Structures are given as structure tokens and as C-alpha cells.
Amino acid sequence: MREIEVSRLRDAVEKLCIDANKALPTELECKLCDAHNTEKNQLAKNVLSELVKNLDAAKQLDIPICQDTGMAVVFLEIGQDAHFCGGSLYEAVNMGVKNGYEKGLLRKSIVADPLNRVNTQDNTPAVIHTEIVEGENVKITVCPKGFGSENMSGIKMLTPFDGRQGVIEAVLDIVKKAANNPCPPMVIGVGIGGDFEQCAYLAKKALCRNCDIRNTDPYYSEMEHELLNRVNALDIGPQGFGGDTTALCVNIEVAATHIAGLPVAVNIGCHATRHKTLVI
């Protein structure tokens, strides 16, 4: 049994909140640059050029990529042989978010109640997902999720009769309705299976997967490729001005489901889909 002080998680979350907001994952930045190099539509190419310049400016000025520094979504993969000591795990995570958003001078966007709308002033509470895995380490992923893209996400409860084509059409329908609102080019996370809430969780998890890593199942890897091609054929383009680059990648995660169901969730990320990971 390995003992881990929760203060270590607090400090790790603080750092991840700041770092994730100031730089894209390397593979996603490369995809944005590649899209700029291959885009045929000149207006779209110009927009992509400005997006790349924005990333460079954020690095040079040490400021966030986007003014919407998001709702902090924290994934914890906890080794079953780890034991937390020194306080509450969730309190430590939220303190890390509070410290990160205050020290990083990041915009605080969270309201305590969805209808009364009073800002908490420290960007807490975070959305925290925990998963128990083998081992004694803790893997922490922080995903600051902006709501321009989050609001464009969707879920559909299909039937088995709808099948593969129904899933593809459901994804395309949600992307079409999103159009320019999520600041494309998008990153698209798709969850298939489970039940109502699990497929939404899978979509968020898919959104935070490295864009260079395809689904390990060739069937779904090919489906990711087909969806990306069909999304990019929609001619929404960067910031909605048309072009070849509506999405940078499509990631799919799947789970077992009921014989009568086929839940599908689509979690849309903007071109600044940020996430960063640390293992302690």
C-alpha cells in the first residue's frame, strides 16, 4: 500500500490547470498546423493562420489560449493500492483548481446554482471523474472545458435497428447543428453504448484522448476515419467560413449496452481543446 498526501494532488491539479490553459497538446497543435498547410480554401487558410499565430502569441506572452478558461473537468485514475492521507481527496482537487485559477489569473466562470447564477469566484467546484485501476499511482488529467463548444454537444438514444449508419448520421446531425458556434475546427468525442449517462462520460473521455491515437478496435478506428472525412465534407470550415477543415479529429469510445438500446453522445471541443496529464 502506497500512501499519498492529498496535498500532492492539490499541487498537481493547480499546475495542470495553468499549463493546460496556456498550451494545446502537442499533437493537436501539429494537426492545426498541418490543416493550415493542406487547406485549399484561401479564406479558411487565412483563418487557420490566425489560429496558429494565436497559439504562438499565448506562448510568447504567457497567457491563456482562449479567454474562456473553462469549467475544470478532472479525471482521476486511481491505483487500487494507493491510500490518500492528510485530508479529503475531493477537497484537495477543488483547492488545486481554486489555486490554479487564482495564481494563473484565469477567468472564473462557475456559478454555484444553475438558476440563481451566483459566481463562486474561484472556478470551483470542478467536475471530477474517478476510476479505480491496478497499481499504486494516480493519473490526473485536467480538461478546462469552454462552453461555446460544450453547449453544442448532444446525446441521442437510438435503437439497435439504427445501427452503424444511424450512429454516423446522429454525429453528423449534431455537428451540422453546431455549425460555426463551437469555433471550428472542432475536436469531436463520441461515446457509443452504456446507458444515458455513461455514453456522455465516454464522449468526454474520447475528447481528452490524444488525437494521434486511434481506437484499438479496427472497426471503430475505421469509423473514426470515416466520420472525420464526412464531417470535413460538410464545408463548415474554420470559424464557419467554409473549407476543408471542419474537424481536426474524431475519437470514439465504446461500452457494453442493453439489448434494446444504442445510446450515442457527441462532446464537441473547439480548436483549443485543452487537456494535460500528470502521474504521481
ZIRAFEN-V346804 format. One record per pair of residues at least 12 apart in sequence whose C-alpha atoms are under 7 Angstrom apart, sorted by sequence separation. I is the first residue (numbers start at 1). J is the second residue. D is the distance in Angstrom with one decimal. If there is no record, write none. Layout:
BEGIN
i=I j=J d=D
i=I j=J d=D
END
This chain:
BEGIN
i=36 j=48 d=5.4
i=191 j=203 d=4.1
i=232 j=244 d=5.6
i=36 j=49 d=6.3
i=108 j=121 d=5.9
i=110 j=123 d=5.0
i=190 j=203 d=4.4
i=232 j=245 d=5.5
i=108 j=122 d=5.7
i=109 j=123 d=5.8
i=110 j=124 d=6.4
i=189 j=203 d=4.7
i=232 j=246 d=4.9
i=108 j=123 d=4.7
i=189 j=204 d=6.2
i=231 j=246 d=6.5
i=232 j=247 d=6.1
i=190 j=206 d=6.3
i=231 j=247 d=6.7
i=189 j=206 d=4.7
i=189 j=207 d=4.2
i=33 j=52 d=6.7
i=188 j=207 d=6.1
i=228 j=247 d=6.7
i=102 j=122 d=6.8
i=154 j=174 d=6.4
i=187 j=207 d=6.8
i=101 j=122 d=6.7
i=228 j=249 d=6.2
i=101 j=123 d=6.8
i=228 j=250 d=5.7
i=227 j=250 d=6.8
i=98 j=122 d=5.1
i=98 j=123 d=6.2
i=98 j=124 d=6.3
i=152 j=178 d=5.2
i=224 j=250 d=5.5
i=97 j=124 d=6.7
i=224 j=251 d=6.1
i=224 j=252 d=6.5
i=94 j=124 d=6.1
i=152 j=182 d=6.6
i=94 j=125 d=6.0
i=94 j=126 d=6.1
i=149 j=181 d=6.9
i=220 j=252 d=6.9
i=148 j=181 d=6.6
i=149 j=182 d=4.0
i=148 j=182 d=5.2
i=22 j=58 d=6.4
i=22 j=59 d=6.9
i=69 j=106 d=6.2
i=215 j=252 d=6.6
i=69 j=107 d=5.7
i=71 j=109 d=6.9
i=211 j=249 d=6.2
i=68 j=107 d=6.7
i=70 j=109 d=6.8
i=71 j=110 d=6.8
i=22 j=62 d=6.9
i=67 j=107 d=7.0
i=22 j=63 d=5.8
i=22 j=64 d=4.2
i=23 j=65 d=6.6
i=21 j=64 d=5.2
i=22 j=65 d=5.3
i=21 j=65 d=6.3
i=207 j=251 d=6.5
i=206 j=251 d=5.3
i=206 j=252 d=5.7
i=206 j=253 d=5.6
i=21 j=69 d=6.3
i=203 j=253 d=6.7
i=202 j=253 d=5.7
i=71 j=123 d=7.0
i=74 j=126 d=6.9
i=80 j=132 d=5.9
i=185 j=237 d=6.5
i=202 j=254 d=6.9
i=73 j=126 d=5.8
i=74 j=127 d=6.1
i=75 j=128 d=6.0
i=76 j=129 d=6.1
i=77 j=130 d=6.0
i=78 j=131 d=6.0
i=79 j=132 d=5.9
i=80 j=133 d=5.9
i=184 j=237 d=6.7
i=185 j=238 d=5.0
i=72 j=126 d=5.0
i=73 j=127 d=4.7
i=74 j=128 d=4.8
i=75 j=129 d=4.8
i=76 j=130 d=4.7
i=77 j=131 d=4.8
i=78 j=132 d=4.9
i=79 j=133 d=4.9
i=80 j=134 d=5.6
i=81 j=135 d=5.7
i=82 j=136 d=4.6
i=184 j=238 d=5.0
i=185 j=239 d=6.9
i=71 j=126 d=6.8
i=72 j=127 d=6.3
i=73 j=128 d=6.0
i=74 j=129 d=6.2
i=75 j=130 d=6.0
i=76 j=131 d=6.2
i=77 j=132 d=5.9
i=78 j=133 d=5.8
i=79 j=134 d=5.1
i=80 j=135 d=6.0
i=81 j=136 d=4.5
i=82 j=137 d=6.6
i=184 j=239 d=4.9
i=77 j=133 d=6.3
i=79 j=135 d=4.5
i=80 j=136 d=6.2
i=180 j=236 d=6.8
i=183 j=239 d=5.1
i=184 j=240 d=6.7
i=79 j=136 d=4.4
i=179 j=236 d=6.2
i=79 j=137 d=5.2
i=78 j=137 d=6.5
i=79 j=138 d=5.9
i=168 j=227 d=6.8
i=172 j=231 d=6.5
i=180 j=239 d=5.4
i=78 j=138 d=4.7
i=180 j=240 d=4.2
i=185 j=245 d=6.0
i=186 j=246 d=6.2
i=187 j=247 d=5.7
i=207 j=267 d=6.8
i=77 j=138 d=5.6
i=78 j=139 d=6.6
i=179 j=240 d=6.5
i=185 j=246 d=4.6
i=186 j=247 d=4.3
i=187 j=248 d=5.7
i=188 j=249 d=6.4
i=189 j=250 d=6.0
i=190 j=251 d=6.1
i=191 j=252 d=5.9
i=192 j=253 d=6.4
i=193 j=254 d=5.7
i=194 j=255 d=5.2
i=76 j=138 d=6.7
i=77 j=139 d=5.0
i=184 j=246 d=5.9
i=185 j=247 d=4.6
i=186 j=248 d=6.0
i=187 j=249 d=5.4
i=188 j=250 d=4.8
i=189 j=251 d=5.0
i=190 j=252 d=4.7
i=191 j=253 d=5.1
i=192 j=254 d=4.7
i=193 j=255 d=4.9
i=194 j=256 d=5.4
i=195 j=257 d=6.5
i=203 j=265 d=5.9
i=76 j=139 d=5.7
i=77 j=140 d=6.6
i=184 j=247 d=6.7
i=185 j=248 d=6.1
i=187 j=250 d=6.2
i=188 j=251 d=6.3
i=189 j=252 d=6.1
i=190 j=253 d=6.3
i=191 j=254 d=5.8
i=192 j=255 d=6.5
i=193 j=256 d=5.6
i=194 j=257 d=4.4
i=203 j=266 d=5.8
i=204 j=267 d=5.9
i=76 j=140 d=4.9
i=193 j=257 d=4.9
i=199 j=263 d=6.4
i=203 j=267 d=5.4
i=75 j=140 d=5.8
i=76 j=141 d=6.7
i=199 j=264 d=6.1
i=200 j=265 d=5.2
i=74 j=140 d=7.0
i=75 j=141 d=5.0
i=199 j=265 d=5.6
i=74 j=141 d=5.7
i=75 j=142 d=6.5
i=196 j=263 d=6.4
i=208 j=275 d=6.4
i=74 j=142 d=4.6
i=195 j=263 d=6.2
i=73 j=142 d=5.8
i=74 j=143 d=6.3
i=193 j=262 d=5.7
i=194 j=263 d=6.8
i=72 j=142 d=6.7
i=73 j=143 d=5.0
i=193 j=263 d=5.2
i=72 j=143 d=6.0
i=73 j=144 d=6.0
i=192 j=263 d=5.9
i=193 j=264 d=6.6
i=72 j=144 d=4.6
i=73 j=145 d=6.9
i=192 j=264 d=4.7
i=71 j=144 d=5.3
i=72 j=145 d=6.4
i=191 j=264 d=5.7
i=192 j=265 d=6.6
i=70 j=144 d=4.7
i=71 j=145 d=5.1
i=191 j=265 d=5.0
i=69 j=144 d=6.2
i=70 j=145 d=4.4
i=71 j=146 d=6.4
i=190 j=265 d=5.7
i=191 j=266 d=6.5
i=70 j=146 d=4.0
i=190 j=266 d=4.7
i=69 j=146 d=6.3
i=70 j=147 d=6.8
i=189 j=266 d=5.7
i=190 j=267 d=6.4
i=4 j=82 d=6.9
i=6 j=84 d=6.0
i=68 j=146 d=5.7
i=188 j=266 d=6.9
i=189 j=267 d=5.0
i=2 j=81 d=6.2
i=3 j=82 d=5.9
i=4 j=83 d=6.0
i=5 j=84 d=5.8
i=6 j=85 d=6.1
i=188 j=267 d=6.1
i=189 j=268 d=6.2
i=1 j=81 d=5.0
i=2 j=82 d=4.8
i=3 j=83 d=4.8
i=4 j=84 d=4.9
i=5 j=85 d=5.0
i=6 j=86 d=5.9
i=13 j=93 d=6.4
i=17 j=97 d=6.5
i=188 j=268 d=4.8
i=1 j=82 d=5.8
i=2 j=83 d=5.9
i=3 j=84 d=5.8
i=4 j=85 d=6.1
i=5 j=86 d=5.5
i=6 j=87 d=6.3
i=187 j=268 d=6.1
i=188 j=269 d=6.1
i=1 j=83 d=6.7
i=3 j=85 d=6.7
i=10 j=92 d=4.8
i=14 j=96 d=4.3
i=18 j=100 d=5.7
i=186 j=268 d=6.6
i=187 j=269 d=4.8
i=6 j=89 d=5.9
i=9 j=92 d=6.6
i=10 j=93 d=5.2
i=13 j=96 d=4.9
i=14 j=97 d=5.5
i=17 j=100 d=5.6
i=18 j=101 d=7.0
i=186 j=269 d=5.5
i=187 j=270 d=6.1
i=9 j=93 d=6.5
i=13 j=97 d=6.2
i=17 j=101 d=7.0
i=186 j=270 d=4.6
i=187 j=271 d=6.6
i=7 j=92 d=6.4
i=10 j=95 d=6.2
i=11 j=96 d=5.9
i=14 j=99 d=5.8
i=15 j=100 d=6.3
i=185 j=270 d=6.4
i=186 j=271 d=5.2
i=6 j=92 d=6.0
i=10 j=96 d=4.2
i=14 j=100 d=4.1
i=18 j=104 d=5.5
i=184 j=270 d=5.6
i=185 j=271 d=5.1
i=187 j=273 d=6.8
i=182 j=269 d=7.0
i=183 j=270 d=5.3
i=184 j=271 d=5.7
i=182 j=270 d=5.4
i=183 j=271 d=6.6
i=171 j=266 d=6.5
i=167 j=264 d=6.8
i=160 j=260 d=6.4
i=159 j=260 d=6.4
i=160 j=261 d=5.8
i=159 j=261 d=5.0
i=160 j=262 d=5.6
i=158 j=261 d=6.4
i=159 j=262 d=5.1
i=158 j=262 d=4.8
i=157 j=262 d=6.1
i=158 j=263 d=5.6
i=157 j=263 d=4.5
i=156 j=263 d=6.0
i=157 j=264 d=6.3
i=156 j=264 d=5.3
i=155 j=264 d=5.7
i=156 j=265 d=6.3
i=155 j=265 d=4.2
i=154 j=265 d=5.8
i=155 j=266 d=6.2
i=154 j=266 d=5.3
i=153 j=266 d=5.5
i=154 j=267 d=6.7
i=153 j=267 d=4.8
i=153 j=268 d=5.3
i=152 j=268 d=6.5
i=150 j=267 d=6.7
i=150 j=268 d=6.1
i=149 j=268 d=5.6
i=150 j=269 d=6.8
i=149 j=269 d=5.3
i=149 j=270 d=5.7
i=21 j=144 d=6.9
i=17 j=142 d=6.4
i=16 j=142 d=6.2
i=144 j=274 d=6.2
i=143 j=274 d=5.8
i=144 j=275 d=6.7
i=143 j=275 d=4.3
i=142 j=275 d=5.5
i=143 j=276 d=6.8
i=2 j=136 d=6.1
i=141 j=275 d=6.7
i=142 j=276 d=5.6
i=141 j=276 d=5.6
i=142 j=277 d=6.5
i=141 j=277 d=4.2
i=140 j=277 d=5.5
i=141 j=278 d=6.6
i=140 j=278 d=5.3
i=139 j=278 d=5.9
i=140 j=279 d=6.1
i=139 j=279 d=4.3
i=138 j=279 d=5.6
i=139 j=280 d=6.5
i=137 j=279 d=6.8
i=138 j=280 d=5.4
i=137 j=280 d=5.7
i=28 j=211 d=6.5
i=27 j=211 d=6.5
i=27 j=212 d=6.5
i=48 j=238 d=6.7
i=47 j=238 d=6.4
i=44 j=237 d=6.5
i=44 j=238 d=5.7
i=44 j=241 d=6.4
i=44 j=242 d=6.5
i=44 j=243 d=5.5
i=41 j=243 d=5.2
i=40 j=244 d=7.0
i=39 j=244 d=6.0
i=39 j=245 d=6.9
i=35 j=245 d=6.6
i=31 j=248 d=6.4
i=24 j=272 d=6.6
i=25 j=274 d=6.7
i=24 j=274 d=5.5
i=25 j=275 d=6.8
i=21 j=274 d=6.5
i=20 j=274 d=5.7
i=20 j=275 d=5.4
i=20 j=276 d=5.3
i=16 j=276 d=6.1
END
